[in-house]
Amino acid sequence: MSTAPTIENTVTVTDAGPALKRIEITIPRAKVNEQIESAFSGLAKQAVIPGFRRGHAPRGLLQKRFGADVLKDARQQLVSQAYQQALEGHKIRPIGQPERAPGCEETELEQGKDYSLAVEVEVMPEFELPVWEGLALRRPILEIEPKHIDEEIARLSYRVGVTSQIEGPFEPLDRMVGKAVVRLAGDDKVFFESENALAVVPAEDDAGKGPFLGLLVEGLDAILIGKKVGDVVTIAMPGPESHEIVEIRGKPLSVQYTITAAERIAPASRDEIATKIGLESAALLGENIKGVLERRRDDEQRSALRDQVFEQLATKVDFELPVRLSEAQVGRDLERQRLEMLYRGVDAQVVEARLAETRGATASETQRRLKLFFLLAKLAETLGVEATEGEVNGRIATIARSRGMRPDAMRAELEQSNRLSEIALQIREHKSADRVISKAVISDIPAAAWNLEAEAKTKGKPQDKAAG
């Protein structure tokens, strides 16, 4: 009994840049023919064509009616199989989705012809993990005092306060929605528009800055204070050099914002806050808030230790990074930061403000965070760290509580936006860092001194502070 020889694809792998591979694949015509025949045979068995019994429609009629879709599906299956085989055969470890390589046009599948394609994909850089045992770390220490409790209650009073519709004139902390039409400088064509863009008048201690459409806008208070529903304002802001949308990088943006509705929050009383969070009386509020702040402080202490682990390891190793940040790289970095803050219970509005600051960071700062991504992946792999299903569910439940959602609704939202894998990645990073922390030498430092050092170091860059 003879066995037909296996038909192999022709695969060429070359370096397209730092941590970037170009994969060129040629699928021989025999495989192409086989896939096309299989696709049409499957269709013939299922297709229902008026005037013909199921499975008896002529091939020519099927090709005329469904040919384009059949060939498209056949091509997708062939390409997917060929790509996976190329990864396995050449031991390529991708960290992102492949993109069509420059100069490679997508072509149709044709009977009797080879099919060629070329893609580029980000891969794990090759480097040796530095020594990670015995790192010297500092832990910010903070005692929760009455002033911290009062400040948190003041924040809560707005978070659970009663909203009422207003017409204006607007004051600090007023919220509004409206139609935003975004154009690139020097181009009359609409680049992006949103019917319900949210804006919040910056608080008095925000130095006039506030997030809008995911970007941090200087002087937003001057633009919005005194305006009213129905007004049309123009908001100018720069497109950050490292934004996840490539087209706006480094481009001045102009937004025409038509305000359609607005609301103002009346701060809740202590009794109302207690009722909202399920306490029997306001007398229990202080002790409850103290417990919340202590748990938050402990989480931020752990986060501060992890950040030091990441930074110290990053300074001990060097490797090349992709020259140009892709949308996927920047988007992945922002999502990691979003989930980290939500897990720690940071208010959703504060999260968006911090992400807006992050989008405005320099390219070198974004490159630094990308380096950490590669480093943490290597650390988790070296330590054999994985995220269990139970840990993923627990993390989702924690994030859901911080957003006032049910865990199942939170999971559905993450699945719909393809972000569920980021939860597992976050857990792996935390567990890896905690393993390093367990072998570190830790000293304590007052939180006030820690925050002053952080502010001096970052000079205005986004930075999480210890509680208080």
C-alpha positions in Angstrom: 0.0 0.0 0.0 1.5 3.3 -1.1 1.1 6.7 0.6 1.0 9.9 -1.4 3.9 12.2 -0.6 3.1 15.2 1.6 2.9 18.5 -0.3 4.9 21.1 1.6 4.7 24.9 1.4 7.7 26.9 0.6 8.5 29.2 3.6 11.2 31.9 3.9 11.7 33.7 7.2 13.9 36.9 7.4 14.4 39.7 9.9 12.3 42.7 9.0 13.7 44.7 11.9 14.2 44.5 15.7 11.7 41.9 17.1 10.0 41.7 13.7 10.0 38.7 11.3 8.9 38.7 7.6 7.4 35.3 6.7 7.0 34.6 2.9 4.9 31.6 2.1 4.1 29.9 -1.3 1.3 27.4 -1.2 1.7 25.0 -4.2 -1.0 24.7 -6.8 -1.8 21.1 -5.8 -2.8 22.3 -2.3 -4.8 25.2 -3.8 -6.7 22.9 -6.1 -7.4 20.5 -3.3 -8.8 23.2 -1.0 -10.9 24.7 -3.8 -12.3 21.3 -4.7 -13.0 20.5 -1.1 -14.8 23.8 -0.6 -17.1 23.4 -3.6 -17.8 19.8 -2.8 -18.9 20.8 0.7 -21.1 23.5 -0.8 -22.6 21.2 -3.4 -23.8 18.8 -0.6 -25.5 21.7 1.3 -26.7 24.2 -1.3 -30.4 24.5 -2.0 -31.0 25.8 -5.5 -34.5 26.2 -6.9 -35.2 23.5 -9.5 -32.5 21.1 -8.2 -32.5 18.5 -5.5 -30.0 19.1 -2.6 -26.6 18.1 -3.7 -27.4 18.0 -7.4 -26.9 21.6 -8.5 -24.4 22.0 -11.4 -20.9 23.1 -10.5 -21.1 25.9 -13.0 -24.2 27.4 -11.3 -22.6 27.1 -7.9 -19.5 28.9 -9.1 -21.6 31.7 -10.6 -23.7 32.3 -7.5 -21.2 31.5 -4.7 -17.8 31.4 -6.3 -16.4 34.6 -4.8 -17.4 33.7 -1.3 -16.2 30.1 -1.6 -12.8 31.2 -2.8 -12.5 33.8 -0.1 -13.3 31.2 2.6 -10.9 28.7 1.0 -8.1 31.3 0.9 -8.7 32.2 4.5 -8.4 28.5 5.6 -5.3 27.9 3.5 -3.5 31.0 4.7 -4.4 30.3 8.4 -3.1 26.7 8.1 0.1 27.8 6.2 0.8 30.5 8.8 0.5 28.2 11.8 2.7 25.6 10.0 5.3 28.2 9.3 5.4 29.3 13.0 5.8 25.8 14.2 8.3 24.7 11.6 10.6 27.7 12.2 10.0 27.9 16.0 8.7 31.5 15.7 7.1 32.9 18.9 4.7 35.7 17.9 3.4 38.2 20.4 0.9 39.9 18.1 -1.3 39.3 15.1 0.4 39.1 11.7 0.0 42.0 9.3 0.4 42.0 5.5 4.0 42.9 4.7 4.8 46.1 2.8 4.7 45.5 -0.9 2.5 42.4 -0.6 -0.9 42.8 -2.2 -3.8 40.5 -1.3 -4.6 38.3 -4.3 -7.5 36.0 -5.2 -7.1 32.2 -5.0 -7.1 30.6 -8.5 -7.4 27.1 -9.7 -4.1 25.7 -11.0 -1.9 28.5 -9.6 0.4 28.7 -6.6 -0.7 31.2 -3.9 1.9 33.4 -2.4 1.7 35.8 0.6 4.1 37.7 2.9 3.3 38.8 6.4 5.2 40.5 9.2 4.8 39.6 12.8 6.2 40.9 16.1 8.2 38.2 18.0 9.8 37.9 21.3 13.3 39.4 21.3 16.2 37.2 22.3 17.9 38.1 25.5 19.1 36.7 28.8 17.1 37.4 31.9 19.2 39.3 34.5 19.8 38.1 38.0 16.5 38.8 39.9 17.2 37.4 43.4 18.2 39.9 46.2 16.9 43.1 44.7 16.8 46.1 47.0 13.3 47.4 47.2 11.5 50.2 49.2 8.0 50.0 50.5 6.0 53.2 51.0 4.4 53.3 54.4 1.3 55.3 55.3 -0.9 55.4 58.3 -4.5 56.1 57.5 -5.5 59.4 59.3 -8.8 61.2 59.8 -7.9 63.6 57.0 -7.5 60.8 54.5 -11.0 59.5 55.6 -12.5 62.9 55.1 -10.9 63.3 51.7 -12.3 59.9 50.6 -15.8 60.8 51.9 -15.6 64.0 49.9 -14.8 62.1 46.8 -17.6 59.6 47.5 -20.1 62.4 48.0 -19.7 63.3 44.3 -19.5 59.7 43.1 -22.9 58.8 44.7 -24.4 62.2 44.6 -27.7 63.1 42.8 -27.4 64.3 39.3 -29.7 66.9 37.7 -30.0 68.1 34.2 -28.7 71.7 33.6 -28.5 74.2 30.8 -25.5 76.1 32.1 -23.5 78.2 32.5 -21.1 75.4 33.3 -18.9 75.2 36.5 -16.1 72.9 37.6 -17.1 69.2 37.7 -20.2 69.7 35.4 -20.5 66.9 32.9 -21.8 67.1 29.4 -22.2 65.1 26.2 -22.3 66.3 22.6 -21.4 65.7 19.0 -17.7 65.8 18.4 -16.4 66.1 14.9 -12.6 65.7 14.6 -10.5 66.9 11.7 -6.8 66.8 11.1 -5.1 70.2 10.7 -5.3 71.5 7.1 -7.9 68.9 6.1 -11.6 69.6 5.8 -12.5 65.9 5.6 -14.0 64.5 8.8 -11.5 62.1 10.4 -13.7 60.9 13.2 -17.0 61.8 14.9 -19.0 60.8 17.9 -22.6 61.6 18.8 -22.1 61.2 22.5 -18.6 62.5 23.4 -18.3 63.1 27.1 -16.5 66.1 28.6 -16.1 67.1 32.3 -15.1 70.6 33.4 -11.8 70.1 35.2 -11.8 70.6 39.0 -10.1 73.6 40.4 -7.1 71.6 41.5 -6.6 70.0 38.0 -4.6 73.0 36.6 -7.2 73.4 33.9 -6.4 70.1 32.2 -8.9 67.4 31.5 -9.4 64.3 29.3 -11.5 64.6 26.1 -11.8 61.8 23.5 -9.1 60.0 25.3 -6.5 62.8 25.1 -5.4 65.3 27.8 -6.5 68.8 26.8 -4.7 71.8 28.3 -7.0 74.7 29.2 -10.1 72.6 28.9 -11.6 74.6 31.9 -11.3 77.9 30.0 -13.0 76.3 27.0 -16.0 75.0 28.9 -16.6 77.2 31.9 -19.5 79.6 31.3 -20.7 77.7 28.2 -24.2 76.2 28.0 -26.2 73.5 26.3 -26.5 74.3 22.5 -23.1 76.0 22.4 -20.6 74.9 19.8 -16.9 75.1 21.0 -13.7 74.4 19.2 -11.1 72.2 21.0 -7.6 72.0 19.6 -5.2 69.3 20.8 -2.1 67.7 19.5 -2.0 64.1 18.3 0.5 62.4 20.5 3.6 60.9 18.8 2.8 57.5 20.3 -0.9 57.3 20.0 -2.4 53.9 19.1 -4.0 55.4 15.9 -1.1 55.9 13.6 -2.8 58.5 11.4 -3.0 61.1 14.1 0.5 60.8 15.5 2.1 64.2 15.6 -0.8 65.9 13.8 -2.7 68.9 15.3 -6.3 68.0 15.8 -9.3 70.3 15.7 -12.6 69.2 17.3 -15.9 70.9 16.8 -18.0 70.1 19.9 -21.7 70.7 19.9 -23.0 70.4 23.5 -26.4 68.6 23.5 -27.0 67.8 27.3 -25.3 68.5 30.6 -25.7 67.5 34.3 -24.5 68.7 37.6 -23.9 66.5 40.7 -25.2 67.5 44.1 -22.9 66.0 46.6 -24.5 63.4 48.9 -24.6 63.8 52.7 -22.9 61.3 55.0 -26.3 59.6 55.7 -26.9 59.3 52.0 -23.4 57.8 51.4 -23.9 55.3 54.2 -27.2 54.2 52.7 -25.7 53.9 49.2 -22.9 51.6 50.3 -25.2 49.5 52.5 -24.3 50.7 56.0 -26.9 50.9 58.8 -25.9 54.4 59.8 -23.5 57.2 59.1 -21.7 56.5 62.4 -20.2 53.4 60.7 -19.0 55.3 57.7 -15.6 56.4 59.0 -14.5 52.9 60.1 -15.8 51.4 56.8 -13.9 54.0 54.7 -10.8 53.4 56.8 -10.9 49.7 56.0 -11.3 50.5 52.3 -8.3 52.9 52.4 -6.1 50.4 54.2 -6.9 47.7 51.6 -6.2 50.3 48.9 -2.9 51.3 50.6 -1.8 47.7 50.8 -2.6 47.2 47.1 -0.6 50.3 46.2 2.3 49.2 48.3 2.4 45.9 46.4 2.1 47.8 43.1 5.0 50.0 44.1 7.2 47.0 44.9 6.2 45.4 41.6 7.1 48.6 39.7 10.5 48.6 41.3 11.1 45.0 40.2 10.2 45.8 36.7 12.3 48.9 36.5 15.4 47.4 38.1 15.3 44.3 35.9 14.8 46.6 32.8 18.0 48.5 33.6 20.0 45.3 33.8 19.3 44.1 30.3 19.2 45.6 26.9 17.8 44.4 23.6 16.5 46.0 20.4 12.8 47.0 20.1 10.7 47.6 17.0 11.6 50.9 15.4 8.1 52.0 14.9 5.4 51.4 17.5 2.4 49.6 16.0 -1.2 50.3 16.9 -1.4 46.9 18.5 1.6 47.5 20.6 0.4 50.8 22.0 -3.2 49.6 22.4 -1.9 46.5 24.3 0.1 48.8 26.6 -2.8 51.0 27.3 -5.1 48.1 28.1 -2.6 46.7 30.5 -2.5 50.0 32.4 -6.4 50.2 32.3 -6.9 46.8 33.8 -4.2 47.4 36.4 -5.9 50.5 37.7 -9.4 49.0 37.6 -8.1 46.0 39.6 -6.8 48.4 42.2 -10.1 50.1 42.5 -9.2 53.4 40.8 -12.3 55.4 39.9 -13.2 54.9 36.2 -13.1 58.7 35.5 -9.6 58.9 37.1 -8.5 55.9 35.0 -9.5 57.6 31.7 -7.7 60.8 32.8 -4.5 58.9 33.5 -4.7 57.0 30.2 -5.2 60.4 28.5 -1.9 61.5 30.1 -0.2 58.2 29.1 -1.2 58.8 25.4 0.6 62.1 25.6 3.8 60.5 26.8 7.0 60.6 24.7 7.9 57.9 22.3 10.8 56.9 24.5 8.5 56.5 27.5 6.2 54.2 25.4 9.2 52.3 24.2 10.3 51.8 27.8 6.9 50.3 28.7 7.1 48.0 25.6 10.5 46.8 26.8 8.8 45.9 30.1 6.2 43.9 28.3 8.9 41.7 26.7 10.8 41.4 29.9 7.8 40.4 32.0 6.8 37.7 29.4 10.4 36.3 29.7 10.3 36.4 33.5 6.9 34.5 33.6 8.2 31.9 31.1 11.5 31.4 33.1 9.6 31.0 36.4 7.0 28.8 34.9 4.2 31.1 36.0 0.7 30.6 34.6 -2.8 32.0 35.4 -5.4 29.5 36.5 -9.1 29.8 35.5 -9.9 30.5 39.2 -7.5 33.3 39.4 -8.9 34.8 36.2 -12.4 34.6 37.6 -11.3 36.2 40.8 -9.6 39.1 39.0 -12.7 39.7 36.9 -14.8 39.7 40.1 -12.5 42.3 41.7 -12.6 44.6 38.6 -16.4 44.1 38.4 -16.8 45.3 42.0 -14.8 48.4 41.4 -17.1 49.3 38.5 -20.3 48.3 40.2 -21.0 45.5 37.7 -21.9 41.8 38.0 -18.9 39.5 37.3 -20.7 37.7 34.5 -21.4 41.1 32.8 -17.8 42.1 33.3 -16.6 38.9 31.7 -19.0 39.3 28.8 -17.7 42.8 28.2 -14.1 41.6 28.2 -14.8 38.7 25.9 -16.7 41.0 23.5 -13.7 43.4 23.3 -11.2 40.6 23.1 -9.5 41.7 26.3 -10.0 38.5 28.4 -6.5 37.3 27.5 -5.1 40.6 29.0 -6.5 39.5 32.4 -4.5 36.3 32.3 -1.4 38.2 31.2 -1.8 40.7 34.1 -2.0 37.8 36.6 1.1 36.2 35.2 3.0 39.5 35.5 1.9 40.0 39.1 2.7 36.5 40.2 6.1 36.7 38.5 6.9 40.0 40.3 5.7 38.7 43.6 8.1 35.7 43.2 10.9 38.2 42.8 9.6 40.3 45.8 9.7 37.2 48.0 13.5 37.0 47.4 14.1 40.8 47.7 15.6 42.9 50.5 12.8 45.4 51.5 13.1 48.6 53.5 10.4 51.0 54.4 10.0 54.7 53.4 7.3 57.2 54.4 4.7 57.6 51.7 5.1 61.4 51.7 8.8 61.1 50.9 8.1 58.4 48.3 5.6 60.6 46.5 7.9 63.6 46.5 10.7 61.5 44.9 8.3 60.1 42.3 7.1 63.6 41.4 10.7 64.9 41.1 11.7 61.8 39.0 8.8 61.9 36.5 8.5 65.7 36.1 4.9 65.5 35.3 4.8 62.0 33.7 1.8 59.8 34.7 2.6 58.3 38.1 0.5 56.4 40.7 1.0 57.7 44.2 0.7 55.9 47.5 -2.7 56.4 49.1 -3.1 59.8 50.7 
